[in-house]
Amino acid sequence: MNKLIITRWNGAILTMVQSDGDTVSLNLEPEEERSILGSIYIGKVKNIVKNIGAAFVEIGDGCMGYLSLADGYIHHASAASPDGRLRAGDEIIVQVDRDAVKTKAPVLTGNLNFTGRYIVLTAGKRQLGFSSKLSDLEWKKQIKPILEAEKEEDFGIIVRTNAPEASFDAILEELKKGALYRRVMEDALHRTCYSLLYKTPPSYLTDIRDSFHGSLGAIVTDETDIYEAIQAYLKSFQPGDLQKLTFYDDALLPLSKLYKVEKSMSEALGKRVWLKSGGYLVIEPTEALCVIDVNTGKYSGKKNLHDTIMKINTEAAVEIARQLRLRNLSGIIIIDFIDMETEEDQRELLSVLSRVLAKDPVKTSVVEITKLNLVEVTRKKIRRPFHEQAALIKGKADT
């Protein structure tokens, strides 16, 4: 069972997820400059760069976002050109699909999404779909005609992983978010350029919403306003989890000390991670990708070389899956495991790696072993990596 811990750190809200005593996820969100992920704006097209297939769209305060010209779901807030082509100066409705990362602008989309605990309404893709992690075919057969009968033509539905644990009535209740979509589109007709049409809840609330059903054992905070916000959210949307919420108040042992917040943050920012066997990982995020090197280190087991390599590589695979989520590393990840003797060993290791990566709430996939025996993994980019979040907060604290 997971424990969600929310507290304040250097003027930011820190959300930490622990599982069996180990920290598996960290997220820092500035209070004054909350993440714009999921927010919907009226933006203005500033420039179209055909050779990279993109438009750069300003969404306010000089913030420029990247919109792929292949995005087929452009909604104009003002009159569109007669031929329907996107032009500089056009005012369009866009949603932030990915946070800014380092020097890269936020990624925008015209496919507006409204996420609930059980379904996502999409204003672009208007068909009915299911999460790739939903494997219960019988349940899909039962719910599909019910949702098709209730679905309206102006939006599509993606059924989320949590849905089979809910009643059909609870799932249908979330279809009411269709009214929110229509309100946003109606609003856009009367608002000025750069207006914020919709803002997603704070990340600590979306973390509760997106937690796998039955995986959340406790929610703990030592901040009164955050406690009240979570309490209000749970009463409205997840009343069954209300009893899991606890307000922590102990002046002798602060919450950050009890749950070793500083230690977890230090681990998530460190370059080297030691394994129980004595081996270690070296984790180096770069601008283009992240490189992880597996080393034998201090391992002094009595097993033969083959067994030693497999033991360290297998332990490393499990730890790498935890570190990717802990640090929120995304994009292309290249892993240099210790060289293995046979293809059978490689297949066994990839099987272990695929199995532990499948537990990550963020879509993560093993791509291949390259000709240089490097394992390539991809993890979907959504939020900033933790080291960037921490650097941003520290920079604000130092100024």
Sine and cosine of phi, psi and omega as CSV:
sin_phi,cos_phi,sin_psi,cos_psi,sin_omega,cos_omega
0.00,0.00,0.61,-0.80,0.00,-1.00
-1.00,-0.04,0.52,-0.85,0.09,-1.00
-0.88,-0.48,0.80,-0.59,-0.01,-1.00
-0.98,-0.20,0.86,-0.52,-0.02,-1.00
-0.91,-0.42,0.81,-0.59,-0.01,-1.00
-0.82,-0.58,0.80,-0.60,0.02,-1.00
-0.50,-0.87,-0.02,-1.00,0.05,-1.00
-0.96,-0.28,0.60,-0.80,0.02,-1.00
-0.58,-0.82,0.90,-0.43,0.05,-1.00
0.79,0.61,0.69,0.73,0.05,-1.00
0.98,0.19,0.21,0.98,0.04,-1.00
-0.81,-0.59,0.30,-0.95,0.07,-1.00
-0.99,-0.13,0.86,-0.51,-0.01,-1.00
-0.98,-0.18,0.81,-0.58,0.09,-1.00
-0.92,-0.39,0.82,-0.57,-0.04,-1.00
-0.81,-0.59,0.73,-0.68,0.06,-1.00
-0.94,-0.34,0.81,-0.59,0.07,-1.00
-0.90,-0.43,0.63,-0.78,0.04,-1.00
-0.75,-0.66,0.87,-0.49,-0.04,-1.00
0.80,0.60,0.61,0.79,0.06,-1.00
1.00,0.05,-0.20,0.98,0.03,-1.00
-0.99,-0.13,0.66,-0.75,0.08,-1.00
-0.98,0.21,0.82,-0.57,-0.05,-1.00
-0.91,-0.41,-0.19,0.98,-0.02,-1.00
-0.41,-0.91,0.64,-0.77,0.05,-1.00
-0.70,-0.71,0.63,-0.78,0.06,-1.00
-0.54,-0.84,0.75,-0.66,0.04,-1.00
-0.90,-0.43,0.80,-0.60,0.01,-1.00
-0.81,-0.59,0.88,-0.47,0.04,-1.00
-0.86,0.50,0.67,-0.75,-0.03,-1.00
-0.94,0.34,-0.65,0.76,-0.08,-1.00
-0.99,0.12,-0.43,0.90,-0.01,-1.00
-0.80,-0.60,0.94,0.33,-0.02,-1.00
-0.88,0.47,0.43,-0.90,0.06,-1.00
-0.82,0.57,0.63,-0.78,0.02,-1.00
-1.00,-0.09,0.10,0.99,0.00,-1.00
-0.82,0.57,0.80,-0.60,0.02,-1.00
1.00,0.05,-0.19,0.98,-0.02,-1.00
-0.96,0.27,0.48,-0.88,-0.06,-1.00
-0.89,-0.46,0.74,-0.67,-0.07,-1.00
-0.76,-0.65,0.34,-0.94,0.32,-0.95
-1.00,-0.02,0.93,-0.36,-0.02,-1.00
-0.96,-0.28,0.28,-0.96,0.05,-1.00
-0.89,-0.46,0.78,-0.63,0.03,-1.00
-0.94,0.35,0.89,-0.45,-0.02,-1.00
-1.00,-0.07,-0.57,0.82,-0.10,-0.99
-0.38,-0.92,0.60,-0.80,0.08,-1.00
-0.88,-0.48,0.83,-0.56,-0.03,-1.00
-0.91,-0.41,0.99,-0.11,-0.14,-0.99
-0.92,0.38,-0.52,0.85,-0.07,-1.00
-0.94,0.35,-0.30,0.95,0.12,-0.99
-0.92,-0.38,0.10,1.00,0.08,-1.00
0.89,0.45,0.68,0.73,-0.09,-1.00
-0.61,-0.79,0.43,-0.90,0.18,-0.98
-0.90,-0.44,0.62,-0.79,0.10,-1.00
-0.97,-0.24,0.84,-0.55,-0.17,-0.99
-0.86,-0.50,0.82,-0.58,0.05,-1.00
-0.99,0.10,0.74,-0.67,-0.02,-1.00
-0.91,-0.41,0.21,0.98,0.07,-1.00
0.83,-0.56,0.53,-0.85,0.03,-1.00
0.80,0.60,0.56,0.83,0.04,-1.00
0.97,0.25,0.06,1.00,0.00,-1.00
-0.98,0.22,0.87,-0.50,-0.04,-1.00
-0.96,-0.26,0.72,-0.70,0.02,-1.00
-0.89,-0.45,0.34,-0.94,-0.03,-1.00
-0.98,-0.22,0.82,-0.57,0.02,-1.00
-0.84,-0.54,0.86,-0.51,0.02,-1.00
-0.93,0.38,0.69,-0.72,0.05,-1.00
-0.94,0.33,-0.22,0.98,0.06,-1.00
-0.99,0.17,-0.16,0.99,0.04,-1.00
-0.91,0.41,0.91,-0.42,-0.10,-0.99
-1.00,-0.05,0.31,0.95,-0.14,-0.99
-0.83,-0.56,0.76,0.65,-0.04,-1.00
-0.99,0.17,0.81,-0.59,0.07,-1.00
-0.94,-0.35,0.88,-0.48,0.01,-1.00
-1.00,0.09,0.72,-0.69,0.08,-1.00
-1.00,0.02,-0.33,0.94,0.08,-1.00
-0.82,-0.57,0.01,-1.00,-0.06,-1.00
-0.86,0.51,0.75,-0.66,0.03,-1.00
-0.99,0.13,0.34,-0.94,0.05,-1.00
-0.92,0.40,0.45,-0.89,-0.06,-1.00
-0.84,0.55,-0.56,0.83,-0.03,-1.00
-1.00,0.04,-0.02,1.00,0.05,-1.00
0.98,0.18,0.00,1.00,-0.02,-1.00
-0.97,0.25,0.54,-0.84,0.04,-1.00
-0.98,0.20,0.74,-0.68,-0.03,-1.00
-0.73,-0.68,0.40,-0.92,0.10,-1.00
-0.84,0.54,0.70,-0.71,-0.02,-1.00
0.99,-0.14,-0.28,0.96,0.04,-1.00
-0.90,0.43,0.64,-0.77,0.10,-1.00
-0.98,-0.21,0.85,-0.52,-0.10,-1.00
-0.74,-0.67,0.35,-0.94,-0.01,-1.00
-0.99,-0.11,0.85,-0.53,-0.07,-1.00
-0.72,-0.69,0.44,-0.90,0.06,-1.00
-0.87,-0.49,0.60,-0.80,0.03,-1.00
-0.98,0.20,0.91,-0.41,-0.07,-1.00
-1.00,-0.01,-0.51,0.86,0.05,-1.00
-0.61,-0.79,0.60,-0.80,0.08,-1.00
-0.90,0.44,0.37,-0.93,0.17,-0.99
-0.89,0.46,0.63,-0.78,0.04,-1.00
-0.77,-0.64,0.88,-0.48,-0.04,-1.00
0.77,0.64,-0.88,-0.48,-0.06,-1.00
-1.00,0.01,-0.02,1.00,-0.05,-1.00
-1.00,0.05,0.68,-0.74,-0.01,-1.00
-0.95,0.32,0.34,-0.94,0.11,-0.99
-0.85,0.52,0.56,-0.83,0.05,-1.00
-1.00,-0.04,0.76,-0.65,-0.04,-1.00
-0.94,-0.34,0.36,-0.93,0.08,-1.00
-0.57,-0.82,0.45,-0.89,0.12,-0.99
-1.00,-0.07,-0.10,0.99,0.04,-1.00
-0.99,0.11,1.00,0.04,-0.10,-0.99
-0.93,0.36,0.77,-0.64,0.00,-1.00
-0.89,-0.46,0.65,-0.76,0.08,-1.00
-0.82,-0.58,0.94,-0.33,-0.18,-0.98
-1.00,-0.09,0.78,-0.63,0.16,-0.99
-0.92,-0.38,-0.09,-1.00,0.00,-1.00
-0.96,0.29,-0.49,0.87,-0.10,-0.99
-0.92,-0.40,-0.47,0.88,0.01,-1.00
-0.66,-0.75,0.32,-0.95,0.15,-0.99
-0.87,-0.50,0.79,-0.62,0.12,-0.99
-1.00,-0.02,0.73,-0.69,0.00,-1.00
-0.85,-0.53,0.74,-0.67,-0.03,-1.00
-1.00,0.00,-0.15,0.99,0.01,-1.00
-0.99,-0.14,-0.93,0.37,0.03,-1.00
-0.98,0.21,0.92,-0.39,-0.20,-0.98
-0.97,-0.23,0.29,0.96,0.06,-1.00
-1.00,-0.09,0.08,-1.00,0.06,-1.00
-0.99,-0.12,0.80,-0.59,0.00,-1.00
-0.71,-0.71,0.18,-0.98,-0.02,-1.00
-0.79,-0.62,0.55,-0.84,0.10,-1.00
-0.83,0.56,0.63,-0.78,-0.01,-1.00
-0.90,0.43,-0.31,0.95,0.00,-1.00
-1.00,0.04,-0.04,1.00,0.04,-1.00
-1.00,0.06,0.92,-0.38,-0.10,-1.00
-0.94,-0.35,-0.07,1.00,-0.04,-1.00
-0.99,0.17,1.00,-0.07,-0.08,-1.00
-0.91,0.41,-0.60,0.80,-0.01,-1.00
-0.90,0.44,-0.68,0.74,0.01,-1.00
-0.91,0.42,-0.65,0.76,0.03,-1.00
-0.86,0.51,-0.67,0.75,0.01,-1.00
-0.88,0.47,-0.56,0.83,-0.02,-1.00
-0.96,0.27,-0.68,0.73,-0.11,-0.99
-0.99,0.14,-0.46,0.89,-0.11,-0.99
-0.84,0.54,-0.79,0.61,0.00,-1.00
-0.91,0.42,-0.50,0.87,0.02,-1.00
-0.91,0.40,-0.72,0.69,0.00,-1.00
-0.94,0.33,-0.60,0.80,0.02,-1.00
-0.89,0.45,-0.56,0.83,0.01,-1.00
-0.95,0.33,-0.50,0.87,-0.06,-1.00
-1.00,-0.09,-0.38,0.93,-0.07,-1.00
-0.92,0.40,0.70,-0.72,0.04,-1.00
-0.99,-0.11,0.31,-0.95,-0.17,-0.98
-0.95,0.31,-0.36,0.93,-0.13,-0.99
-1.00,0.02,0.08,1.00,0.11,-0.99
-0.46,-0.89,0.34,-0.94,0.06,-1.00
-0.96,-0.28,0.08,-1.00,-0.04,-1.00
-0.73,-0.68,0.73,-0.69,0.20,-0.98
-0.90,-0.43,0.84,-0.54,-0.01,-1.00
-1.00,0.08,0.81,-0.59,-0.10,-0.99
-1.00,0.06,0.21,-0.98,-0.08,-1.00
-0.86,0.50,-0.54,0.84,-0.05,-1.00
-0.96,0.28,-0.27,0.96,-0.19,-0.98
-0.84,0.54,-0.66,0.75,-0.05,-1.00
-0.88,0.48,-0.32,0.95,0.00,-1.00
-0.99,0.12,-0.15,0.99,-0.06,-1.00
-0.97,-0.23,0.29,-0.96,0.09,-1.00
-0.97,0.25,0.38,-0.93,0.05,-1.00
-0.88,0.48,-0.57,0.82,0.00,-1.00
-0.90,0.45,-0.65,0.76,0.00,-1.00
-0.91,0.42,-0.61,0.79,0.02,-1.00
-0.93,0.37,-0.70,0.71,0.00,-1.00
-0.91,0.42,-0.51,0.86,0.04,-1.00
-0.86,0.51,-0.58,0.81,-0.02,-1.00
-0.95,0.31,-0.26,0.97,0.07,-1.00
-0.90,0.43,-0.27,0.96,0.01,-1.00
-0.91,0.40,-0.22,0.98,0.08,-1.00
-0.90,0.44,-0.22,0.97,0.10,-1.00
-0.86,0.51,-0.55,0.84,0.04,-1.00
-0.91,0.40,-0.56,0.83,0.03,-1.00
-0.90,0.43,-0.68,0.74,0.03,-1.00
-0.86,0.51,-0.73,0.69,-0.03,-1.00
-0.91,0.42,-0.58,0.82,0.02,-1.00
-0.91,0.41,-0.64,0.76,0.03,-1.00
-0.89,0.46,-0.72,0.70,-0.02,-1.00
-0.92,0.39,-0.61,0.79,0.04,-1.00
-0.92,0.38,-0.66,0.75,0.03,-1.00
-0.84,0.54,-0.66,0.75,-0.09,-1.00
-0.88,0.48,-0.44,0.90,-0.01,-1.00
-0.94,0.33,-0.34,0.94,-0.10,-0.99
-0.88,-0.47,0.12,0.99,-0.05,-1.00
-0.94,-0.34,0.39,-0.92,-0.02,-1.00
-1.00,0.10,0.26,-0.97,0.02,-1.00
-0.85,0.52,0.57,-0.82,-0.02,-1.00
0.97,0.23,0.09,1.00,0.04,-1.00
-0.91,0.40,0.61,-0.79,0.13,-0.99
-1.00,0.05,0.90,-0.43,-0.06,-1.00
-1.00,-0.03,-0.46,0.89,-0.05,-1.00
-0.40,-0.92,0.73,-0.69,0.03,-1.00
-0.84,-0.54,0.75,-0.66,0.00,-1.00
-0.95,0.31,0.39,-0.92,0.04,-1.00
-0.90,0.44,0.25,-0.97,0.08,-1.00
-0.82,0.57,0.45,-0.89,-0.10,-0.99
-0.88,0.47,-0.48,0.88,-0.01,-1.00
-0.93,0.37,-0.47,0.89,0.07,-1.00
-0.98,0.21,-0.62,0.78,0.03,-1.00
-0.93,0.36,-0.49,0.87,0.08,-1.00
-0.90,0.43,-0.62,0.79,0.07,-1.00
-0.92,0.39,-0.72,0.70,0.00,-1.00
-0.86,0.50,-0.65,0.76,-0.12,-0.99
-1.00,0.02,-0.01,1.00,0.00,-1.00
-0.91,0.41,0.60,-0.80,0.02,-1.00
-0.89,0.45,0.63,-0.77,-0.02,-1.00
-0.85,0.53,0.78,-0.63,0.03,-1.00
1.00,0.10,-0.12,0.99,-0.04,-1.00
-1.00,0.01,-0.29,0.96,-0.09,-1.00
-1.00,-0.03,0.93,-0.37,-0.04,-1.00
-1.00,-0.08,-0.52,0.86,-0.05,-1.00
-0.36,-0.93,0.51,-0.86,0.10,-0.99
-0.80,-0.59,0.86,-0.52,-0.10,-0.99
-0.79,-0.61,0.75,-0.67,0.09,-1.00
-0.59,-0.81,0.44,-0.90,0.06,-1.00
-0.92,-0.40,0.25,0.97,-0.01,-1.00
-0.93,-0.38,0.85,-0.53,-0.10,-1.00
-0.86,0.51,-0.72,0.69,-0.05,-1.00
-0.92,0.39,-0.60,0.80,0.02,-1.00
-0.93,0.36,-0.66,0.75,0.05,-1.00
-0.84,0.54,-0.71,0.70,-0.03,-1.00
-0.92,0.38,-0.61,0.80,0.02,-1.00
-0.91,0.40,-0.67,0.74,0.02,-1.00
-0.92,0.39,-0.66,0.75,0.00,-1.00
-0.86,0.51,-0.70,0.71,0.01,-1.00
-0.90,0.43,-0.66,0.75,0.01,-1.00
-0.90,0.44,-0.73,0.68,-0.04,-1.00
-0.89,0.45,-0.65,0.76,0.02,-1.00
-0.87,0.50,-0.60,0.80,-0.06,-1.00
-0.99,0.13,-0.62,0.79,-0.20,-0.98
-0.86,-0.50,-0.46,0.89,-0.01,-1.00
-0.67,-0.74,0.88,0.48,-0.08,-1.00
-0.86,0.50,-0.43,0.90,0.02,-1.00
-0.93,0.37,-0.29,0.96,-0.01,-1.00
-0.98,-0.20,0.05,1.00,-0.09,-1.00
-0.87,0.49,-0.60,0.80,-0.04,-1.00
-0.94,0.34,-0.18,0.98,0.01,-1.00
-0.99,0.11,-0.20,0.98,-0.05,-1.00
-0.99,0.12,0.76,-0.65,0.00,-1.00
-0.74,-0.67,0.70,-0.72,0.15,-0.99
-1.00,-0.08,0.85,-0.53,-0.05,-1.00
-1.00,-0.08,0.80,-0.60,-0.04,-1.00
-0.58,-0.82,1.00,-0.03,0.02,-1.00
-0.60,-0.80,0.97,-0.25,-0.06,-1.00
-0.91,0.41,-0.45,0.89,-0.05,-1.00
-0.98,0.20,-0.49,0.87,0.00,-1.00
-0.71,-0.71,1.00,-0.04,-0.01,-1.00
-0.85,0.53,0.46,-0.89,-0.02,-1.00
-0.84,0.55,-0.64,0.77,-0.03,-1.00
-0.90,0.44,-0.52,0.85,0.06,-1.00
-0.97,0.23,-0.67,0.74,-0.03,-1.00
-0.85,0.52,-0.67,0.75,-0.05,-1.00
-0.98,-0.20,0.20,0.98,0.12,-0.99
0.80,0.60,0.78,0.62,-0.04,-1.00
-0.87,0.49,-0.75,0.66,-0.04,-1.00
-0.88,0.48,-0.63,0.77,0.01,-1.00
-0.90,0.43,-0.68,0.73,0.01,-1.00
-0.90,0.43,-0.65,0.76,0.02,-1.00
-0.92,0.40,-0.65,0.76,0.03,-1.00
-0.88,0.48,-0.66,0.75,0.03,-1.00
-0.90,0.44,-0.67,0.74,-0.06,-1.00
-0.94,0.35,-0.29,0.96,-0.01,-1.00
-0.97,-0.25,-0.13,0.99,-0.05,-1.00
-0.98,0.21,0.41,-0.91,-0.02,-1.00
-1.00,0.09,-0.55,0.83,-0.09,-1.00
-0.93,-0.37,0.69,-0.72,0.03,-1.00
-0.81,-0.58,0.87,-0.49,-0.01,-1.00
-0.99,0.12,0.63,-0.78,0.07,-1.00
-0.99,-0.13,0.39,-0.92,-0.04,-1.00
-0.88,0.47,-0.48,0.88,-0.02,-1.00
-0.96,0.29,-0.26,0.97,-0.09,-1.00
0.96,-0.29,-0.24,0.97,0.14,-0.99
-0.95,0.30,0.07,-1.00,0.01,-1.00
-0.44,-0.90,0.34,-0.94,0.07,-1.00
-0.95,-0.30,0.58,-0.81,0.21,-0.98
-0.91,-0.42,0.87,-0.49,-0.09,-1.00
-0.92,-0.39,0.87,-0.49,-0.06,-1.00
-0.76,-0.65,0.99,-0.16,0.10,-1.00
-0.96,0.29,0.67,-0.74,0.09,-1.00
-0.83,-0.56,0.00,-1.00,0.00,-1.00
-0.89,0.47,-0.64,0.77,-0.12,-0.99
-1.00,-0.07,-0.53,0.85,-0.08,-1.00
-0.32,-0.95,0.01,-1.00,0.05,-1.00
-0.87,-0.50,0.72,-0.70,-0.01,-1.00
-0.92,-0.39,0.75,-0.66,0.03,-1.00
-0.83,-0.56,0.83,-0.56,-0.02,-1.00
-0.94,-0.35,0.74,-0.67,0.02,-1.00
-0.98,-0.22,0.77,-0.64,-0.05,-1.00
-0.79,-0.62,0.47,-0.88,0.01,-1.00
-0.95,0.30,-0.49,0.87,0.08,-1.00
0.84,0.55,-0.82,-0.57,-0.08,-1.00
-1.00,-0.05,0.18,0.98,-0.08,-1.00
-0.86,0.50,0.77,-0.64,-0.05,-1.00
-0.71,-0.71,0.59,0.81,-0.01,-1.00
-0.92,0.39,0.28,-0.96,-0.04,-1.00
-1.00,-0.08,0.02,1.00,-0.03,-1.00
-0.96,0.27,0.26,-0.97,0.04,-1.00
-0.95,0.33,0.17,-0.99,-0.14,-0.99
-0.87,0.50,-0.67,0.74,-0.01,-1.00
-0.86,0.52,-0.76,0.65,-0.02,-1.00
-0.91,0.41,-0.58,0.81,0.03,-1.00
-0.88,0.48,-0.74,0.67,-0.02,-1.00
-0.89,0.46,-0.70,0.71,-0.02,-1.00
-0.91,0.41,-0.62,0.79,0.00,-1.00
-0.89,0.45,-0.74,0.68,-0.04,-1.00
-0.93,0.36,-0.69,0.72,0.00,-1.00
-0.89,0.46,-0.65,0.76,0.00,-1.00
-0.92,0.40,-0.69,0.72,0.05,-1.00
-0.89,0.46,-0.64,0.77,0.01,-1.00
-0.90,0.44,-0.64,0.77,-0.01,-1.00
-0.86,0.50,-0.69,0.72,0.01,-1.00
-0.91,0.42,-0.68,0.74,-0.02,-1.00
-0.94,0.34,-0.59,0.81,0.02,-1.00
-0.89,0.47,-0.67,0.74,0.03,-1.00
-0.85,0.52,-0.66,0.75,0.02,-1.00
-0.93,0.38,-0.67,0.74,-0.06,-1.00
-0.93,0.38,-0.58,0.82,0.03,-1.00
-0.88,0.48,-0.68,0.74,0.00,-1.00
-0.96,0.28,-0.68,0.73,-0.01,-1.00
-0.84,0.54,-0.71,0.70,-0.07,-1.00
-1.00,-0.02,-0.13,0.99,-0.09,-1.00
0.80,0.60,0.75,0.66,0.07,-1.00
-0.99,0.13,0.68,-0.73,-0.09,-1.00
-0.59,-0.81,-0.02,-1.00,-0.06,-1.00
0.99,0.12,-0.65,-0.76,0.00,-1.00
-1.00,-0.02,0.79,-0.62,0.05,-1.00
-0.85,-0.52,0.83,-0.56,0.00,-1.00
-0.95,-0.31,0.83,-0.56,-0.05,-1.00
-0.91,-0.41,0.82,-0.57,0.04,-1.00
-0.98,-0.22,1.00,0.05,0.08,-1.00
-0.95,0.32,0.27,-0.96,0.11,-0.99
-0.90,0.43,0.72,-0.69,-0.08,-1.00
-0.82,0.57,0.72,-0.70,0.00,-1.00
-0.96,-0.29,0.43,-0.90,-0.14,-0.99
-0.98,0.19,-0.60,0.80,-0.15,-0.99
-0.80,-0.60,0.35,-0.94,0.07,-1.00
-0.92,0.40,-0.49,0.87,0.05,-1.00
-0.89,0.46,-0.66,0.75,0.06,-1.00
-0.89,0.45,-0.66,0.76,0.01,-1.00
-0.89,0.46,-0.70,0.71,0.01,-1.00
-0.89,0.45,-0.64,0.77,0.01,-1.00
-0.90,0.44,-0.68,0.74,0.00,-1.00
-0.91,0.41,-0.69,0.72,0.01,-1.00
-0.90,0.44,-0.55,0.83,0.05,-1.00
-0.90,0.44,-0.69,0.72,0.05,-1.00
-0.89,0.45,-0.73,0.69,-0.04,-1.00
-0.88,0.47,-0.70,0.71,0.01,-1.00
-0.88,0.47,-0.63,0.77,-0.03,-1.00
-0.91,0.41,-0.69,0.73,-0.03,-1.00
-0.97,0.24,-0.52,0.85,0.04,-1.00
-0.94,0.34,-0.45,0.89,-0.01,-1.00
-0.91,0.42,-0.32,0.95,0.01,-1.00
-0.99,0.17,-0.20,0.98,-0.03,-1.00
-0.94,0.33,0.78,-0.63,0.05,-1.00
-0.88,0.47,-0.44,0.90,0.05,-1.00
-1.00,0.01,0.70,-0.71,-0.06,-1.00
-0.85,0.53,0.86,-0.50,-0.04,-1.00
-0.70,-0.71,0.73,-0.68,-0.10,-0.99
-0.68,-0.74,0.60,-0.80,0.17,-0.99
-1.00,0.10,0.82,-0.57,-0.06,-1.00
-1.00,0.01,-0.84,0.54,-0.05,-1.00
-0.13,-0.99,0.16,-0.99,0.26,-0.97
-0.98,-0.18,0.84,-0.54,-0.04,-1.00
-0.96,0.27,0.12,-0.99,0.02,-1.00
-0.89,0.45,-0.34,0.94,0.04,-1.00
-1.00,-0.06,0.23,0.97,0.00,-1.00
0.89,0.45,0.51,0.86,0.11,-0.99
-0.99,-0.14,0.66,-0.75,0.00,-1.00
-1.00,-0.07,0.81,-0.59,-0.01,-1.00
-0.98,-0.21,0.79,-0.61,0.00,-1.00
-0.81,-0.58,0.57,-0.82,0.13,-0.99
-0.85,-0.52,0.61,-0.79,0.05,-1.00
-0.72,-0.69,0.76,-0.65,-0.11,-0.99
-0.87,0.50,0.71,-0.70,0.04,-1.00
-0.99,0.10,0.83,-0.56,0.06,-1.00
-0.76,-0.65,-0.93,0.36,0.04,-1.00
-0.99,-0.15,0.21,-0.98,0.12,-0.99
-0.88,0.48,0.53,-0.85,0.14,-0.99
-0.89,0.45,0.41,-0.91,-0.12,-0.99
-0.89,0.46,-0.59,0.81,-0.03,-1.00
-0.90,0.43,-0.52,0.85,0.07,-1.00
-0.96,0.29,-0.65,0.76,0.05,-1.00
-0.85,0.52,-0.74,0.67,-0.05,-1.00
-0.91,0.42,-0.65,0.76,0.01,-1.00
-0.90,0.43,-0.62,0.78,0.01,-1.00
-0.91,0.42,-0.70,0.72,0.00,-1.00
-0.92,0.39,-0.67,0.74,-0.01,-1.00
-0.90,0.44,-0.64,0.77,0.02,-1.00
-0.88,0.47,-0.63,0.78,0.02,-1.00
-0.93,0.37,-0.61,0.79,-0.02,-1.00
-0.93,0.36,-0.49,0.87,-0.04,-1.00
-0.99,0.15,-0.29,0.96,-0.04,-1.00
-1.00,-0.03,0.00,0.00,0.00,0.00
